[in-house]
Amino acid sequence: MEVTVALGGGGTRGTAHIGVLRALEEAGFIIRAVAGTSIGSIVGILYASGHSPKEIEDIFLAVDQTKLYGWPLSEGPGLLGIRGIQDFLNHELSNLTFQDLKIPTAVVAVDLNSNREIFLEKGSVVDAILGSIAVPGLFPPREIDGFRLIDGGTLDPVPVRAARGLAPGLPVIAVTLMAPLQIPTSSPGVVSLPVTNPIAVQFARMNITQAFRIFADSVDIASRQMAELRLSIDEPELIIRPDVYGINLLDRVNVKEIARRGEDATRVALPSLLKEVSYPARLQRQFRKILRRL
């Protein structure tokens, strides 16, 4: 049973992708291609490079989440620097290119110069990921080959179209980390910054911490709207929604717990997925493909 997956963006909620991949493998599905946006690009690249879901979980467990972000303004325009993320990616993926990956893979970002989404399928995977995770205003844009890249979630939070292009004819499983629009996700409480250092402590005494949370929440709201719009247009064969609502973009998370939520959501969706890989469903997709060409 062959499928392709589209792993959506959503910050630290993306740990749920690990559980989705694990549950698919355990159910006997073969993932032939993967496309990722933002955090989905990190999990997707790690998987495509040959890491098992268990190995990816171990990698995430070893990360000190308090050291991923910082305040070195010299990195470019953004409230947070990403030296910690870049060091993590370099350590895990070093000089890996898309050509080195085991399965077809695409990373989705948005180019500020042309105002359009870009599918990255060649060159350095670390550069591609750094472009795809560059949440506008929070992280600095990434300059690659004349592109000025920001978070793919700006236009394509769940990269269904990219996934479908990698493996035409196979059902696309879209994994969205965004709550449906009718579900409120704001959770009142103490506002905290995703870094722990003396500068952060100083900022914590100022209104900038409140502004930071409001800005991050507004980015999330826009992504939710865009995700629902794109899912309705791109029509994946199956949508999986892990219960990660109420977790903000940069919150520290329990990796095992959030991965388990991805597994649970996938197991619930398995009956629908089995229908999508059935012979009648495959014929129907072929028929639709022929109609698109006419």
Buried (B, 14 or more C-beta within 10 A) or exposed (E): BBBBBBBBBBBBBBBBBBBBBBBBBEEEBEBBBBBBBBBBBBBBBBBBBEBBBEBBBEBBEEBEBBBBBBBEEEBBEBBBBBBBBBEBBEEBBEEBBBEEBEBBBBBBBBBBEEEEBBBBBEEBBBBBBBBBBBBBBBBBBBBBEEBBBBBBBBBBBBBBBBBBBBBEEBBBBBBBBBBEEEEEBEEEEEBBBBBEEEEBEEBBEEEBBEEBBEBBBEBBEBBBEBBBEBBEEBBBBBBBBBEBBEBBBBBEBEBEEBBBBBBBBBBEBBEEBBEBBEEEBBEEBEEEEEEEEE
